[in-house]
């Protein structure tokens, strides 16, 4: 399943929260995101152009980093 812009979620904010977990400052770099989600940099570039991101990649990232999936998706609640 893929998160799409019509769900009223800000995909760039999700990418920003991934960088926050990894302690990286903005601007958000595709290489950082690709390493965090275990995909190629050009895959992240394509996701950003389409304003999408796969749920399963986010779920695995959240579990791996012991953070709240809900926080990662919409920023609500606490990170942990």
C-alpha positions in Angstrom: 0.0 0.0 0.0 1.2 3.5 -0.8 0.4 6.8 0.9 -0.9 9.3 -1.6 -1.4 13.0 -1.4 -5.2 12.6 -1.4 -5.1 11.3 2.2 -4.2 14.9 3.4 -0.8 13.7 4.7 2.2 15.8 4.0 4.7 13.4 2.5 7.6 15.9 2.9 6.8 16.1 6.6 7.0 12.3 6.8 10.4 12.5 5.1 11.3 15.2 7.6 10.4 13.0 10.6 12.6 10.2 9.1 15.5 12.7 9.1 14.6 13.8 12.6 14.8 10.2 13.8 18.2 9.9 12.1 19.3 13.3 13.6 19.8 14.9 10.2 19.1 18.5 9.5 17.0 19.7 6.5 17.2 19.9 3.5 15.9 16.4 3.2 18.3 14.3 1.1 17.2 11.4 -1.1 20.4 9.5 -0.2 19.6 9.7 3.5 16.0 8.6 3.0 17.1 5.7 0.7 19.5 4.3 3.2 17.0 4.6 6.0 14.3 2.8 4.0 16.7 0.3 2.3 15.9 1.4 -1.2 17.8 3.1 -4.0 18.1 6.8 -4.1 16.3 7.0 -7.5 13.4 5.2 -5.9 13.0 7.9 -3.3 13.3 10.5 -6.1 10.4 8.9 -7.9 8.3 8.7 -4.7 8.9 12.4 -4.1 8.0 13.3 -7.7 4.7 11.3 -7.3 4.2 12.6 -3.7 4.0 9.0 -2.4 5.7 6.7 0.0 5.0 2.9 0.7 3.3 2.2 4.1 5.3 -1.0 4.5 8.6 0.8 4.2 7.5 3.3 6.9 6.3 0.5 9.1 9.6 -1.4 8.9 11.5 1.9 9.6 9.3 2.6 12.7 9.8 -0.9 14.1 13.5 -0.9 13.4 14.0 2.5 15.1 11.4 1.8 17.9 9.3 4.8 17.2 5.6 5.3 16.9 4.2 4.5 13.5 1.4 7.0 14.1 3.9 9.8 14.9 5.9 8.9 11.8 2.8 9.2 9.6 1.1 12.3 11.0 3.3 13.7 13.7 0.7 13.2 16.5 1.6 11.9 19.9 5.1 11.2 21.0 7.9 9.8 18.8 8.4 6.8 21.1 
